[in-house]
Amino acid sequence: MTQVSIEEHTVADSAAGPYALTTGPDGALWFTLVHSGRIGRLVPGEEPTSHQLAPDSGPTVITPGPDGALWFTEYRADRIGRITTDGVIDAFDVPTRGGGPFGIAAGPDGALWFTETAADCIGRITVDGHLTEFPLPVTGAFPSAITAGRDGGMWFTLNRANAIGRIGMDGTVTLHPLPTEAAAPVGIAAGHDGALWFVEIAAGQIGRITPDGQITEFPLPDRTARPHAVTIDGHGTAWFTEWGGNRVGTITPDGSITVHDLPTPHSEPHGITLGPDSALWTALEIGTLARITPADSTA
């Protein structure tokens, strides 16, 4: 079993709620503080800084944009936010009020694509702020995380419709129902081989879907672990957080699963990403970011 080293770095008080994080073009980690309405920045080895957003914004997922800025969703305020690496902030209202934007990722077309959990649609925003919405062919679906596939489409989870969706650049939507009922998928990430990995928070499973819709599910050792987010490292291994199990885990392309306990009990891990230092970083709701490195490497 691969051993890992885990270090926790305090970035906020326990009420701020670190939620999602990503590596920015400036070599820093950028993260959302969902409860305090701030965007944080951490260069490994330095002190964290943060930028205040408008009140009651609820920043959730953050991603690098094609324009050198960071883009994020404001779940409570129904906005898409943009922050430059030197801290200049812009915000764009989503057309459907109460839509609850959540996941966001850059697409192959030079725009950002995002989910609207309460509006049953996928949104698209250009870097100059032009917004378009594409309705889904299902209601009450709660579209959640979204990522760019290697096939030229955007792939997303439908948490309450129990499916994985794909939207093409022309707006064509395809849905793939999951084999396990009420699995409630959340996080999704594109693998190096063209397939996509996703987590099933209610079923305690990791899923894999090929571009042609073939789905394989891998039960976790602890089916009550509530996996939340997933990312891919430089070797093609998928790393995921277990929000309910207080762990991070890995699954190799052949389906081999290893899990690791986090040092602080009840730390509530959410987002996870490959950091600028080639380590894995995860956001813990207790107010810290955890750095995870295999014990037999420096990355």
C-alpha positions in Angstrom: 0.0 0.0 0.0 1.3 3.4 -0.9 2.0 5.6 2.1 1.4 9.3 2.0 2.5 12.3 4.0 -0.2 14.8 4.9 0.4 18.4 6.1 -2.3 20.8 7.0 -2.0 24.6 6.3 -4.4 27.0 8.1 -5.8 29.4 5.6 -8.9 30.7 7.4 -10.9 30.4 10.6 -13.2 27.4 11.0 -16.3 29.4 10.1 -15.0 30.5 6.6 -15.5 27.2 4.9 -12.7 26.3 2.4 -14.6 24.5 -0.3 -13.0 24.1 -3.7 -9.5 24.9 -5.0 -7.4 24.9 -8.1 -3.9 25.8 -9.4 -3.8 29.2 -11.0 -1.6 30.4 -13.8 0.6 32.3 -11.3 1.8 29.1 -9.6 -0.5 29.6 -6.6 -3.4 27.7 -5.1 -6.7 29.6 -5.4 -9.6 28.5 -3.2 -13.2 29.5 -2.3 -14.3 30.3 1.2 -18.0 29.6 0.8 -19.3 30.8 4.1 -17.2 34.0 4.4 -17.6 35.0 0.8 -14.0 35.3 0.0 -11.5 34.0 -2.6 -8.2 32.8 -1.1 -4.7 32.5 -2.5 -1.9 30.4 -1.2 1.6 30.0 -2.5 3.1 26.9 -0.9 5.5 28.0 1.8 4.0 31.5 2.1 1.2 33.1 4.1 -2.3 32.9 2.6 -4.1 36.0 1.4 -7.8 36.5 0.4 -10.1 38.9 -1.4 -13.6 39.8 -0.2 -16.6 39.4 -2.5 -20.0 41.0 -2.3 -22.0 39.9 0.8 -23.8 36.6 0.8 -22.2 35.4 -2.5 -21.4 31.8 -1.6 -18.4 31.2 -3.9 -18.2 27.5 -4.6 -16.1 26.0 -7.5 -13.1 27.9 -9.0 -11.2 27.1 -12.1 -8.5 28.7 -14.3 -9.9 30.5 -17.4 -8.5 30.7 -20.9 -7.8 34.5 -20.3 -5.2 34.0 -17.5 -7.8 34.8 -14.7 -9.6 32.6 -12.3 -13.4 32.0 -12.7 -15.8 30.9 -10.0 -19.5 30.4 -9.3 -21.4 32.4 -6.7 -24.0 29.9 -5.6 -26.1 32.2 -3.4 -25.8 35.3 -5.5 -26.5 33.7 -8.9 -23.4 35.1 -10.4 -20.3 34.0 -12.2 -17.2 35.7 -10.8 -13.8 36.4 -12.3 -10.6 37.4 -10.4 -7.3 38.3 -11.9 -4.1 37.1 -10.4 -3.5 40.6 -8.9 -7.0 40.6 -7.3 -9.3 42.6 -9.6 -12.8 41.1 -9.3 -15.7 41.2 -11.8 -19.1 39.5 -11.5 -21.8 38.6 -14.1 -25.4 37.8 -13.3 -26.7 34.5 -14.5 -29.9 35.0 -16.6 -32.1 32.6 -14.5 -32.5 33.9 -11.0 -32.4 31.3 -8.3 -30.4 29.0 -10.7 -27.7 28.2 -8.1 -24.6 28.1 -10.3 -22.2 25.5 -8.9 -19.6 23.7 -11.1 -17.5 25.6 -13.6 -14.7 24.6 -16.1 -13.1 26.0 -19.2 -14.2 24.5 -22.5 -12.4 23.8 -25.7 -14.1 26.7 -27.3 -12.4 29.4 -25.2 -15.5 29.9 -23.0 -16.4 28.8 -19.4 -19.2 26.3 -18.9 -21.1 26.0 -15.7 -24.0 24.1 -14.1 -27.1 25.6 -12.6 -28.3 23.3 -9.9 -31.8 24.6 -9.5 -32.5 25.6 -13.1 -32.0 22.3 -15.0 -29.6 23.9 -17.4 -26.0 24.2 -18.4 -24.6 27.7 -18.8 -21.8 29.2 -21.0 -20.0 32.5 -20.4 -17.4 34.0 -22.8 -14.4 35.8 -21.3 -16.1 39.1 -22.1 -19.2 38.2 -20.1 -21.7 37.0 -22.7 -24.0 34.4 -21.1 -26.0 31.6 -22.8 -28.1 28.9 -21.1 -28.9 25.4 -22.5 -31.9 23.6 -21.0 -31.5 19.9 -20.0 -34.0 17.3 -21.2 -34.9 16.5 -17.6 -36.3 18.3 -14.6 -35.2 18.3 -11.0 -31.8 16.9 -12.1 -29.5 19.1 -9.9 -26.5 19.3 -12.3 -23.4 19.6 -10.2 -19.8 19.3 -11.2 -18.6 19.8 -14.8 -15.3 19.2 -16.7 -14.0 19.2 -20.2 -13.7 15.8 -21.8 -10.9 14.9 -24.2 -13.6 14.3 -26.8 -14.4 18.0 -27.3 -17.5 18.0 -25.0 -18.3 19.1 -21.5 -19.2 16.3 -19.1 -21.3 16.8 -15.9 -23.0 15.0 -13.1 -26.7 15.0 -12.5 -26.9 14.5 -8.8 -30.7 14.0 -8.5 -31.3 12.5 -12.0 -28.7 9.8 -11.2 -26.9 10.3 -14.5 -23.8 11.6 -16.3 -24.4 14.1 -19.0 -22.5 15.5 -21.9 -23.0 18.7 -23.8 -21.4 19.4 -27.1 -20.3 22.8 -28.3 -23.5 23.1 -30.3 -25.6 22.6 -27.2 -26.6 19.0 -27.9 -27.1 17.1 -24.6 -26.7 13.3 -24.0 -27.6 11.6 -20.7 -26.2 8.3 -19.4 -28.1 6.8 -16.5 -26.1 5.2 -13.8 -26.4 1.5 -13.0 -26.8 2.1 -9.3 -30.1 3.7 -8.3 -30.0 6.9 -6.2 -26.1 7.0 -6.4 -26.1 10.9 -6.4 -23.0 11.7 -8.4 -21.1 14.9 -7.6 -17.5 15.4 -8.6 -16.2 14.5 -12.1 -12.7 14.7 -13.8 -11.3 13.7 -17.1 -8.7 10.9 -17.1 -5.7 10.7 -19.4 -7.2 7.9 -21.4 -10.3 9.8 -22.5 -12.6 8.3 -19.9 -14.0 10.3 -17.1 -14.0 9.5 -13.4 -16.8 10.6 -11.0 -17.9 10.0 -7.4 -21.2 8.7 -6.2 -21.8 10.4 -2.8 -24.9 8.4 -1.8 -23.7 5.0 -3.0 -20.1 5.1 -1.7 -18.7 4.3 -5.1 -16.3 5.7 -7.7 -17.5 5.6 -11.3 -15.8 5.6 -14.7 -17.5 6.4 -18.0 -16.0 6.1 -21.5 -16.9 8.7 -24.2 -19.3 6.2 -25.7 -21.2 5.8 -22.4 -19.9 2.6 -21.0 -20.0 2.9 -17.2 -18.1 0.9 -14.5 -18.6 1.4 -10.8 -16.1 0.6 -8.0 -17.4 0.2 -4.5 -15.3 1.9 -1.8 -14.2 0.0 1.3 -16.5 2.2 3.4 -19.7 2.6 1.5 -20.8 5.4 3.9 -17.7 7.5 3.2 -19.7 10.0 1.0 -17.1 10.7 -1.7 -17.4 14.3 -2.9 -14.7 15.5 -5.4 -12.2 13.9 -7.7 -9.1 15.0 -9.7 -6.4 13.3 -11.8 -2.7 13.4 -11.0 0.2 13.5 -13.4 0.3 9.7 -13.6 -3.4 9.2 -14.5 -4.4 8.1 -11.0 -7.7 9.5 -9.7 -7.7 11.1 -6.2 -10.9 11.7 -4.4 -12.2 13.0 -1.1 -14.4 11.2 1.4 -16.4 13.9 3.0 -18.1 11.5 5.4 -15.1 9.3 6.0 -12.5 12.0 6.7 -10.2 10.5 4.2 -8.6 11.0 0.8 -8.3 8.1 -1.6 -6.9 7.0 -4.9 -8.1 4.7 -7.6 -5.8 3.5 -10.4 -7.0 3.0 -14.0 -7.5 -0.7 -13.3 -9.7 0.0 -10.3 -7.4 -0.6 -7.3 -8.5 1.6 -4.4 -6.4 2.9 -1.5 -7.6 5.3 1.2 -5.8 7.5 3.7 -7.1 9.0 7.0 -6.7 12.8 7.4 -4.8 13.9 10.5 -7.6 16.0 12.1 -10.9 14.3 12.9 -14.1 15.6 11.3 -12.2 17.9 8.9 -14.8 17.6 6.1 -12.7 17.4 2.9 -14.3 18.9 -0.1 -12.4 19.9 -3.3 -9.2 18.3 -4.4 -6.7 19.4 -7.0 -3.1 18.8 -8.3 -1.1 21.7 -6.9 1.6 23.8 -8.4 4.2 21.7 -6.5 2.9 18.5 -8.0 1.4 17.4 -4.7 -2.3 16.9 -4.2 -4.2 19.5 -2.2 -7.6 19.3 -0.6 -9.8 21.9 1.0 -11.0 21.1 4.5 -14.0 22.9 5.9 -12.2 23.3 9.3 -10.2 26.1 7.8 -7.2 24.4 6.3 -5.8 23.1 3.1 -4.1 19.7 3.3 -1.0 18.8 1.2 -0.8 15.1 0.3 2.4 13.6 -1.1 3.4 9.9 -1.5 6.0 9.0 1.1 8.3 7.6 -1.5 8.5 10.8 -3.7 8.8 14.6 -3.4 5.6 15.3 -5.3 
